[in-house]
Amino acid sequence: MSRRTSEYVVGKLRIIAHGDVYKPSDDTWLLINLINEVKPRSRVCVDLGSGTGIVGSHLLSNGYCELAVLVDVMEDALTSSKMTLEVNNLSSRGITITSVEALGDGSVDMVVSNPPYLPAHAPSEIDIATEGGVKGYETIAYFIKESSRVLKQGGQLFLVYSSLTGEKVVESLLAENGFVKIKTASSKFFYEEIKAVYCKRKG
């Protein structure tokens, strides 16, 4: 591994983190644990804001979906996601793309997302790996809208956000875009509470 590339072993998966990609953390584990509790089944799933590709690879390796599309706008994230798929022999069932807008309406069964959700410290220099906009929820708003568009009726959404994002705002966005919340998991820290929610798109 180069100085800019590191490797993590998570269960049976090898995770590659290249450059400035967001490394797996507490919100990652919260999302994965919720997915494991629900044990979803789908044909085509999307890991929206894939980062290292850990969540999309987890879905494939555990049989939660047959095909996965890993989406991220960061070059380091796309490199990491692609390398993670390759080292786990999942490349035949997973692809990486730069924009969710490339996917057709009602074309997928499940979306999972651990998006950047923190409010920006400096609005003029937003860290797109962790900060979701000036108020924190701008990226989530876009992700929820696009998830509603690409999901089939009855499709599943797993989403992570923080108390710093604005819980009421996120819940309103979910409802406005046709999602019903089914299950919630959370972890409290001294400065925030991280939540992972499992939702279904009304059909």
Disulfide bonds with the S-S distance in Angstrom:
Cys45-Cys65 2.24
